[in-house]
Amino acid sequence: MNNKQKDLTLYNAHFIDGLVKAGVESAVISPGSRSTPMALLLAEHPDIKVYVQIDERSAAFFALGLAKASGKPTALLCTSGTAAANYLPAVAEAKNARIPLIVLTSDRPHELREVGAPQSIDQNRLYGTHAKWFAEMALPDAEEHMLRYVRITAAKAVYIAKQSPAGPVHLNFPFREPLLPQYDGLFERLEIEDLPAIHLSEGMRMLPKQEIEVLAAIFKEKEKGLIVCGEQQSEGFEKAVVELAEKLGYPILADPLSGLRSGEAHSHLIIDSYDAFLRNEKIKQEASFDIVLRFGAMPVSKALTQFIGRHDAIVHCVVDSGGGWREPIGVATHMLAADESAFCQALSARLNEQRDRSSWLENWMHINQAAKTIMQSVGEHAELDEGKLFYEVLQRLPDHSALFVGNSMPIRDLDSFFFTDERRIRLLANRGANGIDGLVSSALGAAAVTSPLYLIVGDLSLFHDLNGLLAAKLNGINITVIVINNNGGGIFSYLPQAGEQKHFELLFGTPADLDFSHAAKLYGGDYERVTDLASLDNSMAKAAKGDGLLIIEAITDRAKNVVAHRELWEKVSQEMNKLTAGEGFWK
Amino acid sequence: MNNKQKDLTLYNAHFIDGLVKAGVESAVISPGSRSTPMALLLAEHPDIKVYVQIDERSAAFFALGLAKASGKPTALLCTSGTAAANYLPAVAEAKNARIPLIVLTSDRPHELREVGAPQSIDQNRLYGTHAKWFAEMALPDAEEHMLRYVRITAAKAVYIAKQSPAGPVHLNFPFREPLLPQYDGLFERLEIEDLPAIHLSEGMRMLPKQEIEVLAAIFKEKEKGLIVCGEQQSEGFEKAVVELAEKLGYPILADPLSGLRSGEAHSHLIIDSYDAFLRNEKIKQEASFDIVLRFGAMPVSKALTQFIGRHDAIVHCVVDSGGGWREPIGVATHMLAADESAFCQALSARLNEQRDRSSWLENWMHINQAAKTIMQSVGEHAELDEGKLFYEVLQRLPDHSALFVGNSMPIRDLDSFFFTDERRIRLLANRGANGIDGLVSSALGAAAVTSPLYLIVGDLSLFHDLNGLLAAKLNGINITVIVINNNGGGIFSYLPQAGEQKHFELLFGTPADLDFSHAAKLYGGDYERVTDLASLDNSMAKAAKGDGLLIIEAITDRAKNVVAHRELWEKVSQEMNKLTAGEGFWK
């Protein structure tokens, strides 16, 4: 090994071992030349699993899904130039969704930058405000203090990425030719088990006792309270929030991504059909509350957001362990940067007795049950429309499975048709920026660490990240992709744009006329077309075998779909009018 | 029209009309909600052609290709969030390749930013240093001075984007709901033909006479000179540089993208096989020169770059109308920010007489002819290998056609096998950052304004931008995509990485096993498999009919391909040794 090769080899090896010691278990690599030293050493390290995806945009979303499902920081590596630019959509999503990504871009050395050299763009702070941290790395150097620097930087990158709110960090590595390290058997020779590691830990944010006491006193006084839960990652939260709700006698309006609608959290306090009944004008007007306690991201339901925004509660607390300003409604009175579980426990402890069950709580449970019954009647529809399809697929998911849902319509249908359930079904989505991009890859990344995994997406989302499917084949991952193909942008039929005849199909409907059986063939997957419950049963049985990629396609109709949904909501609304008739209901 | 709708409508309408008056003829739109007012008004404006592509990454490359082929600034529009982030790869390419793009992103209004509202990321300076100019636009406002502001900003955006070096500009538009403008018939009512326009013009950069005289005196003294031409956009350059070369008696080493190898420029001074014979050690050592005059981007040939870098010429001029530092070799003595054509004309005018034909020039023409003859013998290969395929396809291109080539291997094969030709074939590629991304879309964008257009790409490039194919169907564009499918990253077989058995296929070869007949079916295209000259003839005849999308796939072998190329180069090298034997050749 000459000196240059030694510099290249040891510098990269210690960096990678530094990542591993800091808890990185997986790396997603896209092929390229400039990234060669890092790629070969990642493939060589015994304690890191390497995944390959050729399209860097998909690769980055794959890493995001993997990090999301595993809760562990995931590394990403690409070559120089526009390759690195392709990471931006996933980096932006990771920043908003708080996913720890270690983005490693290789770059030309300084003398080849901005002088017209090939495959070279300005990679300095390439992701702008969307990376939590950026560092331009030193050139490879095997001096002892430089190996220490690069190990420390690896640990620091993980430390920053994981700290609440978690997010992506970006390290840019200049590499000078020649690019080949001497990797074979290197990590054994380095005796990596004896190499030093830095212990990384982060304390939990806890509010001072006095403040909890003040809050407890307020909560004790208020009977008409609501707990609202969105997506969050605090450990033990489900149990803690249910305990708190029981003491307070408040209903929990639980977004599907809160984790509260399924599995152990299962509680009669959980309200799962609010999106349907909060569309009712009478309820919106009359169910006025005194206090709101919000955890996690804003729920997907627009009806809920509008309902909360309509009433100025005396107290409206937003609790977020990440200290983010997750408050698009503009009504918060308390912004509390505190761990969600710890907050619930501390508050519960200050509330000595459980409140007697109030009519307030009974009302919420009552109308929720009534609305739910109507929403569940979607199963009785003669036609396998989008609502029924969603409902029936959900019925057929096995215990301990994971479901990744697309944005736009699927996440809304999940909200409508996923009711509290004892099965432990992990619900995942990309709700950082709610893009229709990268969903296939995010689901596949999740499927790499949690199985079985089902993805439900619309046709435009599947198209947008069709390249993502290649990762199933390249990395031997099992996934079932259920595509609801309504030939275009279904959500626009719900928006005011739907009223515009002129230009509507050109700009919003955008029918792409895609038959995904060809996509299945292209990516070596199986394909099933679903037209009725019998074929759905067959398809889901095939999915249960979990053998590589399976695409299940159902053809639906955008126009009929809006009508069917609106009919259900209208039924719910009429039932609500009946139930809450008279002046006594909310008293 | 209420006041809000009036603000939204007139503000966007005047902006769009401002773009049109400044010379924007096309806009590429991706569907979305936030961008509704701008999208509807773009579709409504009588003088702007709207193209639709659902995938924003592909949309941006489509706009880039369209702007590249038309020479006109092209607008791009998307919704908020990661949609906008998907533009970055094309924006980075446009910056490096000097393509004028008007990037319009719609955004949430200020009160919905960074508060956890959906589909919202920080779009401020989203493209960092990769946009020439960024502006955060005012909220829609129909006050007269605000309509003037928005018209002026449209003109300014085009003015900046087009100025040499051209590039992308980014305007971020906050839109508040409701988002529907009153568009139907609006532009007639506005009587846009009478609305004011700002005349935009840019002067040419000309060196002072005295400096030209000093340079002319130097050039007169030096017999052993080289003119090197890469991709450039100066009008009339081909003619001007050939005239100058004739006066100086210098060979012109012309990159295929210089435009000099085909059509009218056709001259015996043009050297087209330097990439083959400059691999010969003897020539590299002995053909030493005194002076180099370079125009445009650095040519693709690494052999040429290394050859130039080896000799310190007394004078090494880099002429660039954009004033860029296009000098990765580190040997320039003169950096001249001047229009290429004007420079050639001015210098020619100062060189009174034409130099007698020197042995220097004769030698270059002689070895070029010898090398070319050997390279052309690829046509005699029994097997339809990559070299032969490339050569045979090129033979079959019709006059006045355009050829877009992929990066990695295709651009290098173009360099090897596209010889000076009287046919006017327009050669296009994305050489700003040389990415393998966005090539299908760039070619389709070009095909929207120049026809017939052929794209030659490798399988990984076609895979990377497979989504791009949708634009052919959505916008009714004809294109022939010729995919050389060697099942993976063919270029790595030429690099030192090829020596690494371990991890090679995983990290570099990356065989994806794609059969693109399925892609053709998915996107409603025709498909032909080429295995010999007869099937190539048939396929090219089908292509000549120009009916939508046609994919022509040829299966090749990565390993054999390297061997075949190296055999050709070795033959050339041996011939060069023979030709230049003895000490007298370069005297």
Contacts between the chains, C-beta under 8 A, distances in Angstrom:
chain1	res1	chain2	res2	distance
A	29	B	507	6.4
A	31	B	460	7.8
A	31	B	489	5.3
A	31	B	492	7.5
A	31	B	507	6.0
A	31	B	508	5.6
A	31	B	510	4.9
A	33	B	491	7.8
A	33	B	492	7.1
A	33	B	495	6.0
A	33	B	497	6.9
A	36	B	497	5.8
A	36	B	507	7.9
A	39	B	503	7.8
A	39	B	507	4.8
A	40	B	500	7.0
A	40	B	503	5.8
A	40	B	507	6.7
A	43	B	503	4.4
A	43	B	506	6.2
A	43	B	507	6.0
A	44	B	502	8.0
A	44	B	503	7.2
A	50	B	506	7.3
A	52	B	506	6.3
A	52	B	507	7.1
A	52	B	510	6.3
A	54	B	460	5.8
A	54	B	463	6.3
A	54	B	464	6.6
A	54	B	510	5.8
A	54	B	512	6.5
A	55	B	437	7.8
A	55	B	463	7.1
A	55	B	464	5.3
A	56	B	437	7.6
A	57	B	57	6.5
A	57	B	86	7.4
A	81	B	92	7.7
A	81	B	433	4.3
A	81	B	434	6.5
A	81	B	435	5.5
A	82	B	89	4.2
A	82	B	92	5.4
A	82	B	93	5.8
A	82	B	433	4.8
A	82	B	435	3.6
A	82	B	437	5.4
A	82	B	438	7.5
A	83	B	435	6.6
A	83	B	437	7.4
A	85	B	88	4.3
A	85	B	89	4.2
A	85	B	91	7.7
A	85	B	92	4.8
A	85	B	130	7.8
A	86	B	57	7.4
A	86	B	88	7.6
A	86	B	89	5.3
A	86	B	437	6.2
A	88	B	85	4.3
A	88	B	86	7.6
A	88	B	88	4.5
A	89	B	82	4.2
A	89	B	85	4.3
A	89	B	86	5.3
A	91	B	85	7.7
A	92	B	81	7.7
A	92	B	82	5.3
A	92	B	85	4.8
A	92	B	121	4.6
A	93	B	82	5.8
A	95	B	121	7.5
A	96	B	120	8.0
A	96	B	121	6.3
A	111	B	330	7.1
A	112	B	328	5.9
A	114	B	325	6.6
A	115	B	325	5.5
A	115	B	326	7.2
A	115	B	327	5.4
A	115	B	328	4.6
A	115	B	330	7.8
A	116	B	297	6.3
A	116	B	298	5.0
A	116	B	324	6.8
A	116	B	325	7.0
A	116	B	326	3.6
A	116	B	327	6.3
A	116	B	328	5.2
A	117	B	298	7.6
A	117	B	328	3.8
A	118	B	298	7.5
A	118	B	300	8.0
A	118	B	328	7.9
A	118	B	431	7.7
A	118	B	433	7.9
A	118	B	434	4.7
A	119	B	433	6.0
A	119	B	434	4.7
A	119	B	435	7.3
A	120	B	96	8.0
A	120	B	433	6.8
A	121	B	92	4.6
A	121	B	95	7.5
A	121	B	96	6.3
A	121	B	130	6.9
A	121	B	433	5.0
A	122	B	128	7.4
A	122	B	129	4.8
A	122	B	130	6.9
A	124	B	129	7.6
A	125	B	128	6.3
A	126	B	128	6.6
A	128	B	122	7.4
A	128	B	125	6.3
A	128	B	126	6.6
A	128	B	128	5.3
A	129	B	122	4.8
A	129	B	124	7.6
A	130	B	85	7.7
A	130	B	121	6.9
A	130	B	122	6.9
A	178	B	496	6.3
A	179	B	496	7.2
A	179	B	497	7.7
A	180	B	496	5.5
A	180	B	497	6.9
A	180	B	499	7.8
A	180	B	500	7.0
A	183	B	502	7.8
A	184	B	502	6.1
A	297	B	116	6.3
A	298	B	116	5.0
A	298	B	117	7.6
A	298	B	118	7.6
A	300	B	118	8.0
A	324	B	116	6.8
A	325	B	114	6.6
A	325	B	115	5.5
A	325	B	116	7.0
A	326	B	115	7.1
A	326	B	116	3.6
A	327	B	115	5.4
A	327	B	116	6.3
A	328	B	112	5.9
A	328	B	115	4.6
A	328	B	116	5.1
A	328	B	117	3.8
A	328	B	118	7.9
A	330	B	111	7.1
A	330	B	115	7.8
A	431	B	118	7.8
A	433	B	81	4.3
A	433	B	82	4.8
A	433	B	118	7.9
A	433	B	119	6.0
A	433	B	120	6.8
A	433	B	121	5.0
A	434	B	81	6.5
A	434	B	118	4.7
A	434	B	119	4.7
A	435	B	81	5.5
A	435	B	82	3.5
A	435	B	83	6.6
A	435	B	119	7.3
A	437	B	55	7.8
A	437	B	56	7.6
A	437	B	82	5.4
A	437	B	83	7.4
A	437	B	86	6.2
A	438	B	82	7.5
A	460	B	31	7.8
A	460	B	54	5.8
A	463	B	54	6.3
A	463	B	55	7.1
A	463	B	467	6.7
A	463	B	470	7.1
A	464	B	54	6.6
A	464	B	55	5.3
A	464	B	467	7.2
A	466	B	466	6.7
A	466	B	467	6.4
A	467	B	463	6.7
A	467	B	464	7.2
A	467	B	466	6.4
A	467	B	467	7.2
A	470	B	463	7.1
A	470	B	512	6.0
A	473	B	512	7.6
A	473	B	513	7.3
A	474	B	510	7.4
A	474	B	512	7.1
A	489	B	31	5.3
A	491	B	33	7.9
A	492	B	31	7.5
A	492	B	33	7.1
A	495	B	33	6.0
A	496	B	178	6.3
A	496	B	179	7.2
A	496	B	180	5.5
A	497	B	33	7.0
A	497	B	36	5.8
A	497	B	179	7.7
A	497	B	180	6.9
A	499	B	180	7.8
A	500	B	40	7.0
A	500	B	180	7.0
A	502	B	44	7.9
A	502	B	183	7.8
A	502	B	184	6.1
A	503	B	39	7.8
A	503	B	40	5.8
A	503	B	43	4.4
A	503	B	44	7.2
A	506	B	43	6.2
A	506	B	50	7.3
A	506	B	52	6.3
A	507	B	29	6.4
A	507	B	31	6.0
A	507	B	36	7.9
A	507	B	39	4.8
A	507	B	40	6.7
A	507	B	43	6.0
A	507	B	52	7.1
A	508	B	31	5.6
A	510	B	31	4.9
A	510	B	52	6.3
A	510	B	54	5.8
A	510	B	474	7.4
A	512	B	54	6.5
A	512	B	470	6.0
A	512	B	473	7.6
A	512	B	474	7.1
A	513	B	473	7.3
A	513	B	524	6.8
A	514	B	522	6.3
A	515	B	521	7.6
A	515	B	522	7.0
A	516	B	522	7.8
A	518	B	518	4.7
A	518	B	519	7.4
A	518	B	521	4.3
A	518	B	522	3.9
A	519	B	518	7.4
A	519	B	522	5.8
A	521	B	515	7.6
A	521	B	518	4.3
A	522	B	514	6.3
A	522	B	515	7.0
A	522	B	516	7.7
A	522	B	518	3.8
A	522	B	519	5.8
A	522	B	522	6.8
A	524	B	513	6.8
